[in-house]
């Protein structure tokens, strides 16, 4: 296994200290991008849920107002007939 690692390290011409730095930066950038994407995904999911709750709330209020209007119209119609 050591010879396999040596063969792989011989593929690179740059010194190991530079390679380590490069690979570490590459890994850190990849992790940061992934974490930011996850954070954006959670943010948009929360926004979507909040918008849906708000929409449901306003829909319920509109339905209640419609029922109230119908009841008042019916009451008005009954008073007109009397």
Secondary structure by P-SEA (a helix, b strand, c coil): caaaaaaaaacccccaaaaaaaaaaaaaaaaaaaaaaaaaaaaaaaaaaaaaaaaaaaaaaaaaaaaaaaaaaaaaaaaaac
